[in-house]
C-alpha cells in the first residue's frame, strides 16, 4: 500500500509541476540583463534552467561569486534577487606539493595567465595541461583561495613531481631469411633542474641501417611565451645517407594545442616546417581516456636550381583512448601522409619510412619506403593488474607501391604484447606477425626503460 501511495504522490507532483508557468517577475538587487523581457507562458522549469545558465555565464566571465535566489508567490509572480558580486582575476598558479619546478615556471606551465578574468572551467583544463606536460601527476583536486587584499583568486594545484628522465633500450628481432635484429637507445631529459628545458637523444643500429637524432627545447625565450627548438638527425642504410638540422620556435594555444614553426637544411635541400599538436589525456602512464593529435606541413626546396625544386610533405596521426569497462581500454590510432607533387619521382631519403614499434609492429623499421600511406590500429588493452596492460592489436595499412609496381598495396600486422610499469622502471614485450608470414616468423620487440 505504501508503494502505491508513493507512486500516486510522485505522479501528482509531476502533473502539478507541468502546470507551473511564470505569470510575472519582480527583480531585486543587481540588474540581470536579458531577463526583463520574458514569455508570460514560460514554464517554471524552463525559467530555472535559464537562470542557471546565466549564472554559469557570469562564472565564466570574471564573476565567480554571482548568486541568484528566487521564489514564487501564490499568484504565480516570481521574486528574483540577483547579486553579481565583484569581478575577479587569476593570481599566479601555485603548487602545494614540494617540487623542483620553479614557481614562476609552474605558473607558466599551468596555462593560467595572471591578471586574466577568472573562468572557473579553466581550473580543470589547467590541471589537465599540467598532467599532459609529463612533469607531474595530480594527487588531489585543485582549489582556489581568495586574496584578502585584492580581487584575485589564487589557483592551487596538488602536483607531485614525476620521475620523467628516462633511459630506454629496445631490441627487435625477426627470424627467417629476411630477418635480423635492430637496437634502439633513447635518452630523455625533461624539465632539467626545474627550468622546463627538454633534451632527447635517440640512436638506432642494426642489420637494416642506423640513425641518430636529437632535439632540444629552450622554454620562454626572453620571458615571452615562445619556446626555442633545435633538432636534427642522421640516417644511413645500404641505399642512401641523409642528414637534417632545423631550428625554430613553438608556442601553446590555450590549454591543449601547441604549434611550431621551423626552418633548416638537409643534405641537398632547404626545409620549412609548420607543426600542430593537440594533447588531452587523463594521465601520462597508460591513459584511460583522451586524445592526442599531431600534424605536419613541410615544404622542401632543392638547393640546386632544378625544375622540380619544391616538395610538399603532409602527414599526421591521431590516437584516441576509449574506456570500455573498468578493465578494458580500446586504443585507436590513425596515421596518414602524402608527398606532392604526385607525378614526381622522389629520392629514397624523401620517402616516408614505415614499420617498427611506432606504427606497423609486424614489420622492421623502415621496411616500407613510400610517397603516400594510411594506417589504422585497434589495440585492445586488458588492465586487470595495476600499472599493467595486456595488448591485442591489429594494424591494417595501405601504401603507394614503388616503381616498377603501380597503385596501392595493402598489408597488415597483428599480435599480442604486455607492458608493465613499476616505480622507477618498466618493460614491454610484443610479438607481432604480418600478412603472408608463418606464425613462427614473427617480429619480437623487447624494451626496458629506467626512470631517474
C-alpha positions, 0 to 999 in steps of 0.5 A: 500500500505504501508503494502505491501511495508513493507512486500516486504522490510522485505522479501528482507532483509531476502533473502539478509541476507541468502546470507551473508557468511564470505569470510575472517577475519582480527583480531585486538587487543587481540588474540581470540583463536579458531577463526583463523581457520574458514569455508570460507562458514560460514554464517554471522549469524552463525559467530555472534552467535559464537562470542557471545558465546565466549564472554559469555565464557570469562564472565564466566571465570574471564573476565567480561569486554571482548568486541568484535566489528566487521564489514564487508567490501564490499568484504565480509572480516570481521574486528574483534577487540577483547579486553579481558580486565583484569581478575577479582575476587569476593570481599566479598558479601555485603548487602545494606539493614540494617540487623542483619546478620553479614557481614562476615556471609552474605558473607558466606551465599551468596555462593560467595567465595572471591578471586574466578574468577568472573562468572557473572551467579553466581550473580543470583544463589547467590541471589537465595541461599540467598532467599532459606536460609529463612533469607531474601527476595530480594527487588531489583536486585543485582549489582556489583561495581568495586574496584578502587584499585584492580581487584575485583568486589564487589557483592551487594545484596538488602536483607531485613531481614525476620521475620523467628522465628516462633511459630506454633500450629496445631490441627487435628481432625477426627470424627467417631469411629476411630477418635480423635484429635492430637496437634502439637507445633513447635518452630523455631529459625533461624539465632539467633542474626545474627550468622546463628545458627538454633534451632527447637523444635517440640512436638506432643500429642494426642489420637494416641501417642506423640513425641518430637524432636529437632535439632540444627545447629552450622554454620562454625565450626572453620571458615571452611565451615562445619556446626555442627548438633545435633538432636534427638527425642522421640516417644511413642504410645500404641505399642512401645517407641523409642528414637534417638540422632545423631550428625554430620556435613553438608556442601553446594555444590555450590549454591543449594545442601547441604549434611550431614553426621551423626552418633548416637544411638537409643534405641537398635541400632547404626545409620549412616546417609548420607543426600542430599538436593537440594533447588531452589525456587523463594521465601520462602512464597508460591513459584511460581516456583522451586524445592526442593529435599531431600534424605536419606541413613541410615544404622542401626546396632543392638547393640546386636550381632544378625544375622540380625544386619544391616538395610538399610533405603532409602527414599526421596521426591521431590516437584516441583512448576509449574506456570500455569497462573498468578493465578494458581500454580500446586504443585507436590510432590513425596515421596518414601522409602524402608527398606532392607533387604526385607525378614526381619521382622522389629520392629514397631519403624523401620517402616516408619510412614505415614499420617498427614499434611506432606504427606497423609492429609486424614489420622492421623499421623502415621496411616500407619506403613510400610517397603516400600511406594510411594506417589504422590500429585497434589495440585492445588493452586488458588492465586487470593488474595495476600499472599493467596492460595486456595488448591485442592489436591489429594494424591494417595499412595501405601504401603507394607501391614503388616503381616498377609496381603501380597503385596501392598495396595493402598489408597488415600486422597483428599480435599480442604484447604486455607492458608493465610499469613499476616505480622507477622502471618498466618493460614491454614485450610484443610479438607481432606477425604480418600478412603472408608470414608463418606464425613462427616468423614473427617480429619480437620487440623487447624494451626496458626503460629506467626512470631517474 
